[in-house]
Amino acid sequence: MRRFVFLFLLGVLAFSPLTTAQNVPLFTEDFPPEEFNARREAIYDAIGPDAIALLQGAPSPRGYTRFRQTNEFYYLTGVEAPHALVVLDGSTRSASIYLPHRHERREAGEGKMLSAEDAAFMRDELGFADTYGPELLAEHLVRFTRRGMTVFTPFSPAEGLAESRDLGLRVNADIASDPWDGRPSREANFIDLLETRFTGIVLADLTPALDALRLIKSERELALIRKATRLSGLSLMEAMRSTVPGIKEQELDAVARFIYHRHGAQGDAYYALVATGTNAFFPHYHKGKSTLKDGELILMDYAPDVGYYMSDVTRMWPVNGRFNRTQRELYGFYLACYSAILKHIRPNATPAQIRRDAVVDMEAALAAATFSQPNHRAAAAAFVDSYRAASQGENGRLGHWVGMATHDVGDYYGPLKPGMVFTIEPALRVPEEMIYIRLEDLIIITETGAEIVSDFVPMDIPGVERLMEESGLLQDSAKELDAALMQN
């Protein structure tokens, strides 16, 4: 009888709406609710009192993968629940969130999830005026449209796991051009549903307002970007230590993933670009199947997703641990030019001004450089010429923005401002030999200068070679496992 009572009580607790997984918060601990509230206040200012903003969150994931909210929805709410929607009312400057109803059997298997039944928590802890089930959204939208209010919603593709907008646009274009598919994007379908169900609805694109907000990062955002950069740099350093001829590219990918997940990353910012030899000539090569050979250079470009914030760092090094003569010439020249760009990055300067300043130093580096092959000098001169040409106009960028996406949003070409985050990644190519040299660092503009967050990762020739003399995690940890696998 006691055993029956125990099992009965256990079953009741399993399906109790208060049951939650141990030490798992219902809301992010990376930001307080006040920061999300402030972001919503900025949206109210952007859309005005005669409009609402309407966003849909990410759907349930396919397969056994962890749910990850879209960047846009997370940025304004911090809520990580599938099939959520939010309405930001410009007239009352208040937010209402729409969540699926509690699914007790699913919670019994996976733990507590935010639902429409958590209205008190959503109001008292997170600052949402109202919480509803999704079935009420249509009724509420009718009221807004009858009042003639404009409905702002993002027209651009939502960013998900390891996804930037440029990739989202490419995927949508591929599907649209497939004669055996042709489905509309989720955003296009959402817009079509709104126009079909609500006669006379006036829609506007929320994307520009969101992009402008995301361009300047808060201190808490910068802290997450710094952590992602730290993890990226540490993984690159461990990959350098672990590099020896004969291993596969994917093995260095594995080393980095261990470091990321060991220290709290929720996934990849993008797939690992580990490219040995001529594979590096293809900037987004990511197959990971080639064997590292003595005498080659290897490029590694990889970073984690830490609390919805990314980094982007690249290094190159010799597979055998020593730069040969030709590699020293080309890499050394490139590094001098690359360092010249970093030196001139500063707040209140435009990218064009920084480029023009850097070109002076790059020309001096070219004049001082020695090359054993004429075509290498020609490639170096072409590299400087291309950078000089890019510095002539006032528009343009030094690299790409980084934030919630690796290729982050923001159409901006003016002077650099504190809180902006970007990378530089100029590439030197020798096409006839398929030689490609590129470095990349994460840069935060501050009030007084430029913080090169990833500069602790060696890129000078002596520093790289010294690091590669150290014992690597791959070799230290793999010996016993490899031996056990050989026995089976």
N, C-alpha and C positions, 0 to 999 in steps of 0.2 A: 504493500500500500504506500509506504514512504517513497519507494522508487517511482510509483505512478504519479504521486503528487509532485515530486521533483521534476519529472519529465513534463508534466502539465505546465508547471510554472516556467520551465525553460522555454516551452513553446510559446507561452503568452509573451514572455520578454522578447523573444525573437521577432514577434510581429508588432511589438509596441512601437508607436510613433516616436517615442523618446529614445529608442535604441540607436546608438551610434558607435562607429568603430573607435577603438581606443586611441586617444590623443590625436584625433583627426578633427581639425577645426572646420566649422561650417562656412567660414569666410576666410579669405586670404589674410595672412599675417604680414605680408610685405607692405601693405598700405593701410592706413586707417580709413574708415568710412568718410571722414572729412575730405580726404584728397579726391575721392570719386565725386563727392558732392560739389567740390570746387570746379571740377571738370564739367559737371552738368550745368553749373551756373554760367560757365563760359559759353556753353551751347545755347542756353536761354538768351544770352546777349546776342549771339550770332543769328538766331532765327527770328527774334523779335516776339512781341506779344500776340501776334495774329497767326501763329503757326505752332505746330507740334513737330517733334522729331520722333520717328518710329524706327526701331532697330530690332532685327531678329538675331538671336544667338545661333550657335552651331547646333546641328542635329545630333542625334545619337551616333556614335561612330560605328562603322561597319567592322565586324570582326572583334576579336578580343584585344582591343586596344583601349588605353585610358582616354577618357573624355578630355578634350581640351577646348576651351572656349575660343571664339574668334577674337582677334585683337581688338576690333572695333567695339564689340559688346563688352569685353572685359575692361577696356579703357574707361568706359562711362559707368560701369556698374560694379565691377569686381566679382560678379556672380558667376559661378561655375556650375551651371545646370543645363542639360540639353533641352532644346526646344523652348527656350525662354524668349520673351519679347519684352520690350520696355517702351513706354511712351513718356516723352519729356514735354510737358505742357508749358509753352511759352507764356501763356496768359496768367497762369497761377504760379509759375516757376516751381513746379512740383513734378515728381516722377512717380509713375505707376508701373509696377512690374507684373508680368503675366507668366506664371509657372505651371507646369503640368501638375495634376493632382497626385497625391501620395500614392505610390505603388508599393504596398506593404510587402508583397512577396519578393519584389526586387530588393527592397531594403533589407529583408531578412538574409538575402544572399550577398549583398554588396555593402551594406551599411547605410547610414542615414544620408538622405539626399534632400536638398532644399525643394520645397513644393509649395503649392498654393495655400496649403494649410499652415504655413509658417508665417502668417501675416504679422503677428505680434513681433517676432524676431526681425522681420524685414523692416518694420516701422521703427521699433525702438532702438535697434542696434545699427541698422544700415541707412536709415533715413528715407525710405520709400514711403510716400504718402499712402499708397494703397497696394494691395497684392490680390491678384485675381487668378482664376483659371483662364486658359486661353480661349474658352468658348465665349467669354464676355467681350473680347476685343472688338469683334464686329459691331456689337451694339454701341460700344463707346466711340468707335470711329465714325459711326453715323452721326452722332451728336456733334463731333468736331467738324465734319464736312458740312453739315447743315448750317453751321455758324460761319461757313466760308473760310475756314482756317486751312492754310497751306500745310501739306504733310511732307516734311523733309525725311528722306531715307537715303542711305548710301546707294549710289548707282554702281560704284566700283566693286570688283570682287572682294569678298571678305577674306582676310588672311587667317589661315589656320596653321597647323603644325608644320614647321620648316617651310613656310610659304611666304613669299613676298608678292606684292601686287603684280609685278611684271610676270611672274610665273603663273599667277591666277589668270591673267589676261591671255597668256599663251595657251593654257589648258582650255579655256573657254573657246578660243579660236580653233583649236584642234578639234574639239567636239562639234562645233558648228559646221566645220568643213568636211566632216566625216559623213558620206552619203548614207551610211547605215546607222547613224546616230542622230546628230543634229539637235539634241536636247537644248533648251535654253538654260542659261546659268541659273543658279538658285536665286540670285538677286533679280535677274530678269523675270523669273517666274513669280517672285514675290510682287514685283511691280505690276505685272500683268494681272495677278489676282486682285490687287488693290483697284486697278482701273476697271476691271470687270465687275467687281462687287459693289463699287461705290460710284454711282453715276455723278459725273461732274467733279470728281476729286481733282485737286490741283497738287501735283507732285513736284518736288524740287530735290536737288542732289545735296545730301548732307556731307558728301566726301570732302569738298574744299574746306569746310569749317573744321572737320575732324583733323585733316592733314595739317592745317595751320597750328592747331593746338599741340599736336604730337611733335612738331618740329623742335620746340624748346622743351628740354627735359627738366623735371623737378629733381631735387636732391635725392629723393628716394628712388626715382628712376635711375639716376646716375649710379647709385650704390649697386643696383642690380646689374647694370651694364659693366661696372668695374669688376664685379664678381665673375660674370660670364667671361670677361677678358682675362682675368686671373686664371680661371680654369683652362681657357683656351691656351694661354701661354705655357702653363705648367704641362699640359698634354703635349704641346709641341716640343718642349724640352725633354720630356720623357721619351718621345718618339726619336729624338736625336740620339739619346743614349742607347736606345734599343735598336738602332739601325746597324745592320751588318749585311754584307752581300749574301744572297741566297734566300732571304725571307720574302714574303709576299707583301704587296702594298696593303692588303686588308689587315695584316697583322698590326700595322701601326695604327690603323683605324680602331682596332680592338683595344689597344693600349689607351688611346684617348677616351674611348667610351667608358672604360673602367673608371678613369679619373673623374669624368663628368658625373656619372651616376653615383659614385662613391661620395661625392660632395654636393649632392642635392639638385643637380640639373634635372629638369622634367623631360628632356629630349634633346634632339639636335636642332641647332639653328638652321642647318642645311646639311646635305649629305657630305661626307668627308671627301675632299679632293686630295687624294694621295697619288701623285703621278711621278713615276721614275723615268729618267731618260727622255726620249722624244714624246712620251705621253703628256709631259708638261706643256707641250706646244698647243694642246687643246685645253683652253683655260678652265672648262668645266668637266674635264674627264673625271669619272668617278667609278669606273668599273672595279678597281681594286684587285685585279687578277694577275698583274704582271709581277715577275720576280725581279728584285733589286740586283743590279749587276755592278761589280767592281768598276770604278772609273766613271760612273754616272753621277749626275746631280739628281736629287729628289725634291719635289715641291710638295708641301703639305699646307692645306688651307682648310681649317676646321674650327668650329666653335659650338658651344652649347646654348640651349634655351634655359635660362634661369629666371623663373617666375615671370614668364612672358617677355623677357628682355634678352637681347642677343649681343653677340660680338662678332668680329670678323678679323682674323689674324692669319698671316701667311709667312712662312719661312722656307728657305731652301738650304740644302746642305749636301755634302758629298757622301755617297753611299759608303765609301771605305774610310771615312773619317778625315781625309786630307784633300784639300783643293789642289788639283794639278795646275800646271802653268797656265794653260788656256782658261781654265775656270777662274783662276785668280785674276787674270787680266779682265775678262768680261764682268765677272761678279764684282771685282773691286771697283771698276769704273761705274757700274750701275749703282753700287752702294754709295759712292761719292755723290752721284746725282740725286739719289733718293734722300740722302741726309740733307742735301741742300734744300729740298722742298720742305722737309720737316722743320728745318731751322727758321724758315721765314713764315710759318703759319702763326697767326696772331689774331686777336680780336679786333674788330672794326676795319680790317683789311678785306678787300674783295678777293675772290679766287684769282681774278686776272692780275691784280697787283702782286699777289704772292707768286704766281707763275712767272711774271716778268722779273721779279727779284731773284727767283731760283735759277732762271735761265743764265744769268750772269755767272753764277757759280758753276753751273753745268758746263758752260763753254770753257771755263778755266780747267775743269776736270778733264774735259776732252783734250785740251791742248797738252795737259801733263801726262795723259795716259799713254802707255806703251802696249802695242798689240803685235803679236807675232804673225798674224794673218791679215792681209789687206781687207778682206771682206768683213772681218770683225770691226776694224776701224770704220768702215763704211756703215755698218749696222749701228755703231755707237753714234756716228754723226747724224744718221737718220733719226735716231732716238731723240737727240737734242733738237734737231730741226722740227720734229713733230711737236715737241713741247713748246718750242718758240712760237710756232704757228698757232697753237691753242691759246697762247697768252695774248694774242693781238686783240681779240674782241673783249667786250666787257661782260658778256654772258658766259656761262659755263660753270663748272664745278671742279673742285680738286679731286673728288672721288665720289662716293655715294654715302648718303645718310645711313645711320644705323640706329636702331631702337627696338621697337616691338617686332620689327621685321629686319632681316639682315640687309636688304635693300629697302630702307625705310622710306616713308612717304615725305612729301614736302617739296613743292615747287617754289624755290627761292634762289635768287642769284645775287643778292645784295651782300653787304659786308657781313662777315662772320660775327655772330652774337654769342654771349655766354649761354651755355645750356645746349648748344648745338653739338651733335655727335656725328662723326663721319670717319671714313677710312680714306687713305690714298693707296693706290696700287698700280703705278705706271709699269708697263711691261717693255722689256728690251727683247727684240726678236732678231735672230739670224735665220731667215726663212730657208735658205738653201741647205742648211744643216739641221733644221728643225730644232734650233736652240731657243729656249724661252726662259727668261729670268724675271722673276717678280717677287717683291716683298709687299707686305701690307701691315699697317698698324692702326689701332683704334685711337682716335683723337677726340678729346673733349675740350671745347673752347670755354675758358674761364674768364673772369673779370680782368685778369692780369696777363694771361698768356694762353698757351696750348698745353694741355696735359696729355702726353703720349703714354697712355695707360699701359700699353704692351711693350714698352721699351726695356723691361727687365728680361725679355727673351733675347738671347744673343743673336746678333746678325753680322757682327764683325768677324772676319776670318779667324783671327786667333781665338776669340771667344767661342765660336762654333766648334773649332777643333778641340779645344780644351774640354768642352762639355761632352763631346763624343768619346772622349777617353774614359769617361765614368761608366760604371756598370749600369745596364738598363733593366727596367722592370720586366720586359718581355723575356729576356734570357734568364733572369733570376727566378721568375715564377713559373716558367714553362717547362723546366727540365723534368720535374717529377710527373707533371701531367702528361707530357709527351711520352715519357717512359711507360706510364700506365696505359696510354692509348695503344702503344705498340704491342702490349701484352694481350690485348683483347682481339 
